[in-house]
Amino acid sequence: MRLFVALNPSTEVLRGLGEAVDRGRSHGPPLRWTRGDGWHLTLVFLGEVADERLPLLTEAIGGIARAHRPLSLALEGWGRFPPRGRRSSVLWAGVTGDLDALDSLAHGMRSAARAARIHVERRPYVPHVTVARSRPPSDLAEVVEALGDLRGNRWWARYAHLIESRPGSADHYRTVQTWALGWEADSERPPELDTP
């Protein structure tokens, strides 16, 4: 299975992101826009994982999820990969909020993957939600200008999800397992928080 671990923005935040993306679609070069059901905040990309590694992987991920409290996050601003130069391949929405805690959670998830003997990248973690891709790389300045401001869309990230990517299928993403952040297994239910 081709897997990654992610946080999902709230429905309200995704609605606001969708409105911004609708403004940008008709500007600039033709892009491959990601579908709304593909908008997630990846913590770690795992790649192909053999079925026999899943029990150890899910146990390790669950331990990391329970060790981290829910996060107050928001989407804000736009970015590109690569970030320098005029031409880019990926357009994304930026993330702000509890960034130190988010970085710690992402680092923990990478450690969990390595404990399950799964190779993961060692490059710095850049939290983002991918909204479009360009092949070949293009100048995305006009698109970014058309997208406009993206702010004021805060949500509580309360759950980490192990997700299978299934390119070419009707349901491109399938949630394999979900863990409540900061929830001890012997508690009756996940913690409830006030919305920020």
N, C-alpha and C positions, 0 to 999 in steps of 0.2 A: 504494500500500500504506500502511496505517496502522501506523506503526512506533514502537518505543521501544527504549532500551538498558537492560539490567538485569543484576543479579547474582542468582543463584538460591541460596537457603539449602540446606544439606545435607538429605538425606532424614531424618536423625535430628531435625534442628531442625524440619522441617516436621511430623514426627510429633508433637512436643511442642506445636507451635502448634495442630495439629488437635485434640489433647486439650483444650486450653484453650478453643478455639472451641466444641467440643461442650458444655462446661459452660455457655457463655453463650447458646447458641441458644434456650433455652426461657424466657429472662428478658427483661423489658422489652418495648419496642414491636416489632412485626414488622419485620424487617430483610431486606435482600437480601444474603445471605452469599456471599462469593466462594468459588469452588471451590478446592480445594487446588492444582490445577494452575495457578491464577492467582496464587499467592502468590510474589511476587518483589519485589526491591528495585530500583525504577526509578532509573536514573541520569539519564536525560533522556527526555522524551516528545517525539517528533518530529512526530507527526500524519501527515497524508497526504504521502507522498513519491513523486514521479514516478520511474518506472523509470530514466530517463536520469540522474538524480542519484545513483543507487546506487553506481556505481564510485567516484566522488569521495568519497562519504560513507563507504563501507566502508574505503577507503584511509586516510582521516583518523581514523576510529575505531580501526582497527588500530594506527596509530602511537601514539595515546594509550594504548591497552591495553598495548602493549609498554613504554611509558615508566613504568608504575606497577606496583609489586610486589604480590603477593597480600596480601589484607587479613584480619586476624583480627577477626571481627565476632560479635555475638550479638544475639538478640532480647530486649528487656527492657522491661516496662511497656506501658501502653496510652495512646493519644492520640486526639484527635478534631479534625476540621476542620468548621467553624471552632473554634478552641481556646477561645474565650471565649463566655460566655453559656450558657444552659441547653440550647439545641437545637443539634444537630450533624447533618451530612449524611454524614460518613465516620468510621468507626471503624478504628483501625490499631494494629499492634504496633510499638513503638519499637525503635530500633537503637542499640547501643552498641559500643564497641571502638575500632578505629583510625579515629576519626571525622575527624581532620584529613586523613588520607590519603584517606578516602572522599570528603570534600568536594572535595579536589583532583582526584580522579578524575572526579567528577560535573561539576566546572567544566571539566575538560579535554574531556569528552564534549560539553558545550554548545558549547565553542569549535570542536570538530571539526564539529559540525552547522552552525555559522555559516560555517565555511570552505567547506562544501558548499552554501552559500546556502539553508539551511533555517532558518526562523524558529523560535526557541525562547523560552520564557518567561524573564524576568529576575528572577523572585521568588526569595527565599532558598531554598536547598535544605534540605528537612527529610526526612532518611532515615526510611523507614517501609515497612511491608508492610500494604497495605489488606486488612482482613478482612470488612468489611460496609459497606453503604451504606443510607441512610435517605431516602426520598422520601415525604412532606415531611420536613424536619429534625425530629429527635425528641430527647427527653431520654434520653441513653444511660447515665446514672449507674448504674442497676440492672444493666445488661448488663455494664458494666466491673467492678462488684463481683463478679458471678457468674463472670466470666472468671478471677479470681484472679491470683496472682503468675505472672509470666512471666520467668524468669531461668535462668541456668546452662545455656544452650543455644548454646555457641560453635561457630563453624565457620570454616574458611578459605575466603574467596572467591577462587578461583583463575582464574575465567573471566568474561568479559563477553560478553553475548549480544545480538545484534540480533534483536528479536522482532516478528513481525507480529501485530497484534490483528485477529481476524476475528469480530466479534460475530455471533451467530446461527448459527455453524457448530458442528458437533459437537466439533471440536478448535479451541477458541476462540483458542489461541495456537500459533504456528508459529515455530520458531527458523530465522531466515534465515542467520545466520552466527555463529560463536563464535571468540573470541580468548582465548588464555591470557595472563593478566596477567604482565608482566615477561619474556615469552618472546621472545627474539630469533629472527627468521625463519630464521637459519642454524643454530640449535641443533637437535639431533635430537629433543628432546622438551621439554615444559614442565617447570619446576622442581618438584621434590617437596619437600614441607614436612612437618615433624612436626605432628601435630594439637595444637592448643593445650590 
